[in-house]
Amino acid sequence: MSIQETQNIILGAGVAGLGAAYALNKRNEKSLIIEKDKTHGGLCGNFSINGFRFDRFVHFSFTANEQVNQIFEKSSPDIYRHIPNPFNIYKNKWIKHPAQNNLYPLSEEEKTLIINDFKKRKNISDKVPDNYEDWLRIQYGNYFAEHFPMVYTRKYWMCEAKDLETKWIGNRLYQPSIEEVIEGCKTSETPITYYSKEMRYPKYGGYKQYLKILAENQDIIYGENVTCVDAINKTIKTSKGKAFKYHHLYSSIPLPNLIGMLSPTPPDEVVTASKKLKCTCGYQISVGFKTNRIPPYLWWYIYDEDNIAARVYSPSLKSPDNAPTGCTSLQLEVYCNHGRYSDSELIQKTIQPLINQKIVFEEDILFIDIRFEDFANVIFDHEIYTNRHIIRDYLNSIGITTIGRFGEWDYLWSDQSLLSGLNI
């Protein structure tokens, strides 16, 4: 077997892997990227069906990082600048996002229950939550916590709120004052309190267009699954029988998968830690419509449990280039293990409730496409930091640098994943 030797090998041509290659090129270092898919982009990539383009999960850019913005602007000079307008569905009602300070559509009974719970909170800054459920109850009171974010946690995070720790929250969940909650019960004319005031998206080519200059002139081998990483001889083998020798290895491969590829087998402590890491996975249900009769919101969340979709977004509202003229599109996200539902069950439990609510219309549907993603988001259970530390320390000790959302095993947005590669 002939072995190709190169200075740097990067596993994965997603945004982090491309960022690493881009940074190495700036330093005049050669690199080779090995990618299992037929194209670059990873979860920032897209696919097309009958003239419709769908991203792999919802993506916008709202980064304030100058370096990332320069790369994105060079890759895609023409962009749309959207003011965020997310909404929620709760008991068949549309509620502006975030729901906690936009409760106007609810019944007076529910508003009173939520407001009373908010008023009962005392010295919340002095309370240290034991878990995410505690955090939610402390911040929002019991009724709102139980009927909104705790329900959504089961749908989006595939676990109970008490099973999550709290360091990942940051500014992702708005924490309103009691005055804001009361005002949001009186009127729908409330200020936007979403954590980003502007969402940017390429006019052409989907979100993947932002990666254009990162991928240019890169040496990328597509369609190669890595099967073995020999850390002693610094050699990589693939499912197609190819072998590559490296001086430095950068990996964006999910940590559990990478540990399973290593030779020699890592210490038991590392293997055990890798098996304890948890992440969400799930289905993308992509729908093309022959009319423009869809909700006017860029994306929306579904709290109702009779619809198993957690989140819905519209590619065609992000950019008209994502759909043929006169057509529109939606993509629904269902987080669950592979095979949990059949295709027909997925449609009956996601699209059909929207038809029943007259949110979409069956006669408008051109097609429904269903795909599964093995890795969606990192689950921040109570052991994540210990297990992640054990694994990444070991990989560092054998000369492997990990990057990206699943290489660092962290809650990284696309700009943060890019910086993870750029900053190697």
C-alpha positions in Angstrom: 0.0 0.0 0.0 1.4 3.4 -1.0 1.2 6.1 1.6 0.8 9.8 0.7 2.6 12.0 3.1 1.6 15.6 3.9 2.5 18.1 6.6 -1.1 18.7 8.0 -4.1 16.5 7.7 -7.6 17.8 8.6 -10.5 15.5 9.2 -13.7 17.0 8.0 -14.5 19.8 5.5 -17.1 21.5 7.6 -16.7 25.1 8.6 -14.1 24.3 11.3 -12.0 22.1 9.0 -12.1 24.7 6.2 -11.2 27.4 8.7 -8.1 25.3 9.8 -7.0 24.8 6.2 -7.5 28.5 5.5 -5.4 29.5 8.5 -2.6 27.0 7.6 -2.5 28.3 4.0 -2.1 31.9 5.4 1.0 30.5 7.2 2.2 28.9 3.9 1.7 25.4 5.3 0.2 22.8 3.1 -2.8 20.7 4.3 -5.0 17.9 3.1 -8.6 17.7 4.1 -10.3 14.3 4.2 -14.1 14.5 3.9 -16.7 11.6 4.1 -19.3 13.5 2.1 -19.3 14.4 -1.6 -18.9 18.1 -0.9 -17.8 20.5 1.7 -19.8 22.4 4.3 -20.8 19.7 6.9 -23.9 20.9 8.8 -23.4 24.3 7.1 -24.0 22.7 3.7 -27.2 22.2 1.8 -29.0 20.0 -0.7 -31.4 20.7 -3.6 -34.7 19.1 -4.7 -36.5 20.1 -7.9 -35.1 23.6 -7.8 -35.5 24.1 -4.1 -32.5 24.5 -1.8 -32.4 23.5 1.9 -29.7 24.1 4.4 -28.9 21.3 6.8 -30.8 22.8 9.8 -31.5 26.5 10.1 -28.5 28.9 9.7 -28.1 32.7 9.8 -25.0 34.8 10.5 -25.3 37.3 13.4 -21.6 37.3 14.3 -19.9 40.5 15.5 -16.4 39.0 14.9 -14.6 41.1 12.4 -12.4 38.3 11.0 -15.5 36.1 10.4 -17.4 38.9 8.8 -14.6 39.7 6.4 -14.5 36.1 5.2 -18.3 35.9 4.9 -18.5 39.2 3.0 -15.7 38.2 0.6 -17.5 34.9 0.0 -20.9 36.4 -0.4 -21.0 40.2 -1.1 -24.7 40.1 -1.7 -26.7 39.4 1.4 -30.1 39.9 3.0 -30.3 41.6 6.3 -33.3 40.3 8.2 -34.8 41.7 11.4 -35.5 38.6 13.5 -39.2 37.8 13.7 -39.4 34.4 15.4 -42.7 33.1 16.8 -44.0 30.2 18.8 -47.0 27.9 18.5 -48.7 27.1 21.8 -52.2 25.7 22.1 -52.7 26.6 18.5 -51.9 30.2 19.2 -49.1 32.3 17.6 -47.0 33.9 20.3 -44.1 36.3 19.6 -40.7 35.0 20.6 -39.5 34.9 23.4 -42.8 33.8 24.9 -42.0 34.8 28.5 -42.5 38.5 27.8 -45.0 38.2 24.9 -48.0 36.4 26.5 -50.7 38.6 25.1 -52.5 35.8 23.1 -53.0 33.6 26.1 -56.1 33.3 28.2 -56.5 35.7 31.2 -56.4 32.6 33.4 -53.0 31.5 32.1 -51.6 35.0 32.2 -52.6 35.4 35.8 -51.0 32.0 36.7 -47.7 33.0 35.0 -47.6 36.6 36.5 -48.4 35.3 40.0 -45.5 32.8 39.7 -43.1 35.6 38.5 -44.2 37.7 41.5 -43.4 34.9 43.9 -39.7 34.8 42.9 -37.5 36.2 45.6 -33.8 37.0 45.5 -33.3 34.9 42.3 -29.7 36.1 42.0 -28.9 34.5 45.3 -30.2 31.1 44.3 -27.7 28.6 42.7 -29.7 26.1 40.5 -28.7 22.4 40.7 -29.8 21.8 37.1 -31.6 23.4 34.2 -35.0 22.6 35.6 -34.2 24.5 38.8 -32.8 27.4 36.7 -36.1 27.6 34.7 -38.2 27.5 37.8 -36.1 30.2 39.5 -36.2 32.5 36.4 -39.7 32.0 35.2 -41.8 30.4 38.0 -43.3 27.0 37.9 -46.2 27.4 35.5 -44.3 29.0 32.7 -41.3 26.6 33.2 -43.5 23.5 33.1 -45.7 24.6 30.1 -43.0 26.2 27.9 -39.2 25.5 28.2 -39.5 22.2 30.0 -41.8 20.8 27.3 -39.5 22.2 24.6 -36.4 20.7 26.3 -37.9 17.2 25.8 -38.5 18.0 22.1 -35.2 19.7 21.3 -32.7 18.3 23.8 -34.2 14.7 23.9 -34.1 14.7 27.7 -35.6 16.2 30.8 -34.5 19.6 31.9 -33.3 18.2 35.2 -30.7 16.2 33.3 -29.0 19.3 32.0 -26.5 21.6 33.7 -26.6 25.3 33.2 -23.3 26.8 32.0 -24.4 26.6 28.3 -27.3 29.0 28.7 -25.4 32.3 28.5 -27.7 34.9 26.8 -29.7 32.3 24.8 -32.8 32.5 27.1 -34.1 36.0 27.8 -34.7 36.8 31.4 -37.4 39.5 31.6 -38.4 41.7 34.5 -41.8 41.3 36.0 -42.7 44.6 34.5 -41.9 43.3 31.0 -44.0 40.2 31.6 -47.0 42.2 32.7 -46.6 44.6 29.7 -46.4 41.6 27.4 -49.7 40.3 28.8 -51.4 43.6 28.0 -50.2 44.2 24.4 -48.6 42.5 21.4 -46.7 45.7 20.6 -43.6 44.8 22.6 -40.0 45.5 21.6 -37.8 42.8 20.1 -35.8 41.2 22.8 -34.2 38.4 20.7 -30.5 38.2 21.4 -29.6 39.3 17.9 -31.0 42.4 16.2 -30.0 41.4 12.6 -29.7 38.0 10.9 -27.6 37.9 7.7 -28.0 35.4 4.9 -26.5 35.1 1.3 -28.8 36.1 -1.5 -27.5 33.2 -3.6 -26.2 29.7 -2.9 -27.6 29.2 0.6 -25.7 29.5 3.8 -22.9 27.4 2.4 -22.0 30.4 0.1 -20.4 32.0 3.1 -17.7 29.3 3.0 -16.7 30.0 -0.6 -13.3 31.5 -0.1 -12.5 29.1 2.7 -12.9 26.1 0.3 -11.1 27.7 -2.7 -7.8 26.2 -3.7 -8.0 23.6 -0.9 -6.8 20.1 -1.3 -9.9 18.1 -0.4 -10.4 14.4 -0.9 -14.2 13.7 -0.9 -16.1 10.5 -0.2 -13.5 9.0 2.1 -14.4 7.5 5.4 -11.6 7.4 7.9 -11.4 4.0 9.5 -8.2 4.1 11.5 -6.0 6.8 13.0 -2.6 5.3 14.0 -1.3 7.9 16.5 2.1 6.2 16.9 3.0 6.0 13.2 0.9 9.1 12.4 -0.9 7.4 9.7 -4.6 7.5 8.6 -6.4 4.7 6.7 -9.7 5.0 4.9 -12.5 2.7 3.9 -11.3 2.8 0.3 -7.9 1.4 1.3 -5.9 4.6 1.1 -3.3 5.6 3.6 -2.0 9.0 4.5 0.9 10.0 6.8 0.9 13.3 8.6 3.0 15.5 10.9 0.1 17.3 12.4 -3.5 16.1 12.7 -6.6 18.3 13.2 -9.9 16.6 13.6 -13.5 18.0 13.5 -14.8 14.4 13.7 -17.2 13.8 16.6 -15.2 12.8 19.6 -16.9 9.4 20.2 -16.2 8.4 16.6 -12.6 9.6 16.7 -11.9 7.6 19.8 -13.3 4.5 18.1 -10.8 5.0 15.2 -7.7 5.2 17.3 -4.9 2.7 17.2 -3.7 1.6 19.7 -6.9 1.5 21.7 -7.0 4.4 24.2 -6.9 3.8 27.9 -10.2 2.4 29.4 -10.9 5.8 31.1 -10.9 7.6 27.8 -13.0 5.0 26.0 -15.5 5.0 28.9 -15.7 8.8 28.9 -16.3 8.8 25.1 -19.3 6.5 25.5 -20.8 8.8 28.1 -20.8 11.9 25.8 -24.3 12.6 24.5 -25.7 14.6 21.6 -29.0 15.1 19.9 -29.8 13.6 16.5 -32.9 13.8 14.3 -34.8 14.3 11.1 -35.1 17.1 8.7 -38.5 17.2 7.0 -38.2 19.5 4.0 -41.3 20.6 2.2 -41.8 22.4 -1.1 -44.9 24.4 -1.8 -46.3 25.6 -5.1 -47.8 28.8 -3.6 -46.7 31.5 -1.1 -49.3 30.4 1.6 -46.9 29.8 4.5 -46.4 31.7 7.7 -44.4 34.9 7.3 -41.9 34.1 10.0 -38.2 33.2 9.3 -38.4 30.5 11.9 -40.8 29.3 14.7 -40.9 27.0 17.6 -43.6 24.5 18.4 -44.4 23.9 22.1 -47.5 21.7 21.4 -46.7 18.1 22.1 -49.2 16.8 19.5 -46.7 18.0 16.9 -43.3 16.3 17.4 -41.4 19.0 15.4 -39.4 21.3 17.7 -38.6 24.0 15.2 -39.6 25.1 11.7 -37.8 27.5 9.4 -38.4 28.8 5.8 -35.5 28.6 3.3 -37.5 30.6 0.8 -38.0 33.5 3.2 -34.3 33.6 4.1 -33.7 34.0 0.3 -36.0 33.8 -2.7 -33.1 32.1 -4.4 -33.8 29.0 -2.3 -37.1 28.2 -4.2 -38.5 28.5 -7.8 -40.4 31.6 -8.7 -43.8 31.6 -7.0 -42.9 28.8 -4.7 -42.0 28.6 -1.0 -40.5 26.1 1.4 -40.3 25.0 5.0 -38.1 22.6 6.9 -39.1 21.0 10.2 -36.7 19.5 12.7 -37.6 16.5 14.8 -35.1 15.4 17.4 -35.2 11.7 18.2 -33.2 8.5 17.6 -33.0 7.0 14.1 -36.0 4.7 13.4 -38.1 6.1 16.3 -40.8 7.0 13.7 -41.5 5.7 10.2 -41.6 8.2 7.4 -45.4 8.1 7.4 -45.5 8.7 11.1 -43.1 11.6 10.8 -45.5 13.2 8.3 -48.6 12.5 10.3 -47.0 13.9 13.5 -45.5 17.0 11.9 -47.1 18.1 8.6 -50.6 16.9 9.3 -51.1 19.0 12.5 -50.1 22.1 10.5 -52.6 21.2 7.8 -55.3 20.6 10.5 -54.5 24.1 11.9 -54.6 25.6 8.4 -51.1 26.8 8.8 -50.2 25.1 5.5 -52.5 23.5 2.9 -52.2 20.0 1.6 -53.1 21.0 -1.9 -50.1 23.3 -2.0 -47.5 20.6 -1.2 -45.2 19.6 -4.1 -43.0 17.2 -2.2 -41.9 16.1 1.3 -38.3 15.0 1.8 -37.0 13.2 5.0 -33.4 13.0 6.0 -31.6 12.0 9.2 -28.6 13.7 10.9 -26.6 11.6 13.3 -25.1 14.7 15.1 -27.2 17.8 15.7 -26.1 19.4 19.0 -24.1 18.6 22.1 -26.1 17.7 25.2 -24.9 19.4 28.3 -25.5 16.7 30.9 -23.9 16.9 34.4 -20.9 14.8 33.4 -20.0 16.6 30.1 -17.1 18.7 31.3 -15.4 15.8 33.1 -15.7 13.4 30.2 -14.8 16.0 27.6 -11.7 17.0 29.6 -10.5 13.4 29.8 -10.9 12.8 26.1 -9.4 16.0 24.8 -6.5 15.9 27.2 -5.7 12.4 25.9 -6.0 13.4 22.3 -3.7 16.4 22.9 -1.1 14.1 24.5 -0.9 12.0 21.3 -0.7 15.0 19.0 -4.3 15.4 17.8 -5.9 18.8 17.9 -9.7 18.8 17.9 -11.8 21.6 16.4 -15.4 22.5 15.7 -18.7 21.8 17.5 -18.1 18.1 17.8 -14.4 18.1 17.9 -14.4 20.5 20.9 -17.8 19.0 21.9 -19.3 22.4 22.7 -22.3 24.5 21.9 -20.7 26.4 19.1 -22.5 28.5 16.5 -21.1 28.5 12.9 -19.0 31.5 13.5 -17.5 30.0 16.7 -16.8 26.8 14.8 -15.1 28.7 12.1 -13.0 30.5 14.7 -12.2 27.2 16.3 -10.5 26.3 13.0 -9.0 29.7 12.3 -7.3 29.9 15.7 -5.4 26.6 15.6 
